């Protein structure tokens, strides 16, 4: 059974996201990552709990250096995180957010999600990007988050996140 938008707001929800500040494509240096801005909008509307996935090895501040590091982590499937996610049992809806890196989610998100039991959960993916849309992220989530129902996602250009609150509200 698909839930309507009102039903999502009444379900116990969790936001799991990865975001990177510092130098970003199309926006220059930022103090808060684009995906984090969207995650906070979702929290504002849903009152969801929120978990930010932090890399154990921080990315370089320079955009070009950071994308090379991200490419290497994806290639080697090696991206340790600061803290594992313990339990999502009490949540009905899980919002999973990430920037799109070469069509996929950052490897840190794969690390964070791969050992969690998502049976019976509803997942709503969201991304920030500069032309990739959702990329392959919904398919990755379906592959990693076995047993979950993956709903339609939301993709927002990183360069316009600060003006995207209404778009997030409409999606919710």
Secondary structure, DSSP 8 states (H G I E B T S, - for coil): ----HHHHHTS-EEEEE----EEETTTEEESS-HHHHHHHHHHHHH--EEEE--BSS---SSHHHHHHHHHHHHHHT---BSS-----TT-SEEEEEEEEETTEE-HHHHHHHTT---TT-EEEEEEEESS-TTTTHHHHHHHHSTT-EEEEEEEEEGGGGGG-HHHHHHH-
